């Protein structure tokens, strides 16, 4: 799926925007993450796995930075 496709413009985007608008503020990030994964899976499933691995590594790195802040900051 590309941004200029008919399916994206008239189905995926309106449904995603509507769900974000009716969901609570706590669910926005999860909903957008899920929509992003669906969007990428539509084009190539392998990249979803790559994105999930990248998300996990970045999240773990962020947790380590919070737990052990670098000196001088």
HUWOPE-V113438 format. One record per residue. PHI is phi in whole degrees, 0 to 359 (999 if undefined). NEAR is the number of other C-alpha atoms within 8 Angstrom. D_CENTER is the distance of its C-alpha to the mean C-alpha in whole Angstrom. Layout:
# HUWOPE-V113438
{{PHI,NEAR,D_CENTER} {PHI,NEAR,D_CENTER}}
This chain:
# HUWOPE-V113438
{{999,9,16} {243,6,16} {296,6,16} {263,6,19} {285,8,20} {295,7,22} {298,8,19} {294,12,16} {292,11,18} {251,8,20} {233,9,18} {295,9,14} {296,9,14} {297,9,17} {294,8,16} {296,10,12} {297,8,14} {298,8,17} {295,9,15} {295,12,13} {291,7,17} {269,6,18} {277,8,16} {286,8,17} {296,5,15} {290,5,15} {267,9,12} {305,10,10} {295,7,7} {294,7,7} {296,10,8} {291,10,5} {297,8,3} {297,8,6} {296,9,7} {296,8,4} {295,9,6} {296,8,9} {300,9,9} {290,12,10} {295,11,12} {298,8,14} {275,8,15} {201,8,15} {294,9,14} {300,7,15} {292,9,12} {294,11,10} {299,8,12} {299,8,13} {294,8,9} {295,8,9} {296,8,12} {296,8,11} {299,8,9} {296,8,12} {295,8,14} {294,8,13} {296,8,13} {297,8,16} {297,8,18} {296,8,17} {295,8,18} {294,9,21} {295,9,22} {293,7,22} {287,6,24} {234,6,26} {296,8,26} {294,6,28} {288,4,31} {93,3,32} {252,4,29}}
